[in-house]
Amino acid sequence: MKPEQRITAIQKLLAQGGPDVFREIAAYLEGDDREVRITAIGALGELPVSEKIKFALLPLTEDLDEEIRYLALEALWGYTGEDVFKAHIDRLKDGDELVRISAIEGLGELRDARAEKYLVDSLIDEEEIVRRDAAEGLGKIGAVSAISTLQNHLQQETSSLAKVGFYTGLYLLGSKMHLKSLLNLLKDPSYVVRCAVANSAAVLADHENEKGIKKALQAALRREPTIAAQSTFQRVLDELSS
């Protein structure tokens, strides 16, 4: 069977469902075609949570292919347990930045307080996106004891993109004044930063701050020159309005 046919077969299995669909999809993980394996991982991630799927995905977090590792971690969102926690911790030092990001995001979703010391270590990662997500992750897991550490690192941080995560994390930990600092980055020269701010603002929005966030985004939308950021701002505004 050609790779294209195997991919189609996986998609059909996912659509039809059934008690044996996991076993049939998992069989495609054993092949040597990268795209087929990637399709199978994505399909397993869409199936209802089960121990069998977890045990099929965990070994893939150590695969030689960095995209396989990244997608396996992503597919494990929604799963818990010591083995899942360890799989994410083990990948925080991965050689690929996207894998490290996926591991950090997964730890944020796990909400496990033990992740604090590992996320703190990632605040000095060479990649600004990793530092951003690590700082936000500390906020997600409620690491109040890391507030002073975040503040100290923020004073030394030179990347606006990383600062988005620091402001978001600190806000989640109760430092409300950092929302203004976050929204001020809507004027940053980089549209990537401006988009990141909008996405983070959507996460932080509540009944108390929603009006101010919407006002800042509406003003940013009026002056925004790039289509990418315009689209992001409008999407977030629509989400907040709904």
Secondary structure as the mmCIF struct_conf table of DSSP 4:
data_model
#
loop_
_struct_conf.conf_type_id
_struct_conf.id
_struct_conf.beg_label_comp_id
_struct_conf.beg_label_asym_id
_struct_conf.beg_label_seq_id
_struct_conf.end_label_comp_id
_struct_conf.end_label_asym_id
_struct_conf.end_label_seq_id
HELX_RH_AL_P HELX_RH_AL_P1 PRO A 3 GLN A 16
TURN_TY1_P TURN_TY1_P1 PRO A 19 ASP A 20
HELX_RH_AL_P HELX_RH_AL_P2 VAL A 21 ALA A 26
HELX_RH_3T_P HELX_RH_3T_P1 ALA A 27 GLU A 30
BEND BEND1 GLY A 31 ASP A 32
HELX_RH_AL_P HELX_RH_AL_P3 ARG A 34 GLU A 46
BEND BEND2 LEU A 47 LEU A 47
HELX_LH_PP_P HELX_LH_PP_P1 PRO A 48 VAL A 49
HELX_RH_AL_P HELX_RH_AL_P4 GLU A 51 LEU A 57
HELX_RH_3T_P HELX_RH_3T_P2 LEU A 58 GLU A 62
BEND BEND3 LEU A 64 ASP A 65
HELX_RH_AL_P HELX_RH_AL_P5 GLU A 66 ALA A 75
TURN_TY1_P TURN_TY1_P2 LEU A 76 GLY A 78
BEND BEND4 GLY A 81 GLY A 81
HELX_RH_AL_P HELX_RH_AL_P6 GLU A 82 ASP A 90
TURN_TY1_P TURN_TY1_P3 ARG A 91 LYS A 93
BEND BEND5 GLY A 95 ASP A 96
HELX_RH_AL_P HELX_RH_AL_P7 GLU A 97 LEU A 110
TURN_TY1_P TURN_TY1_P4 ARG A 111 ARG A 111
HELX_RH_3T_P HELX_RH_3T_P3 ALA A 113 ALA A 115
HELX_RH_AL_P HELX_RH_AL_P8 GLU A 116 ASP A 121
HELX_RH_3T_P HELX_RH_3T_P4 SER A 122 ILE A 124
BEND BEND6 GLU A 126 GLU A 127
HELX_RH_AL_P HELX_RH_AL_P9 GLU A 128 LYS A 140
TURN_TY1_P TURN_TY1_P5 ILE A 141 GLY A 142
HELX_RH_3T_P HELX_RH_3T_P5 VAL A 144 ALA A 146
HELX_RH_AL_P HELX_RH_AL_P10 ILE A 147 GLN A 156
HELX_RH_AL_P HELX_RH_AL_P11 SER A 160 LEU A 172
TURN_TY1_P TURN_TY1_P6 LEU A 173 GLY A 174
TURN_TY1_P TURN_TY1_P7 LYS A 176 MET A 177
HELX_RH_AL_P HELX_RH_AL_P12 HIS A 178 ASN A 184
HELX_RH_3T_P HELX_RH_3T_P6 LEU A 185 LYS A 187
BEND BEND7 PRO A 189 PRO A 189
HELX_RH_AL_P HELX_RH_AL_P13 TYR A 191 LEU A 204
TURN_TY1_P TURN_TY1_P8 HIS A 207 ASN A 209
HELX_RH_AL_P HELX_RH_AL_P14 GLU A 210 ARG A 223
HELX_RH_AL_P HELX_RH_AL_P15 ILE A 227 SER A 241
#
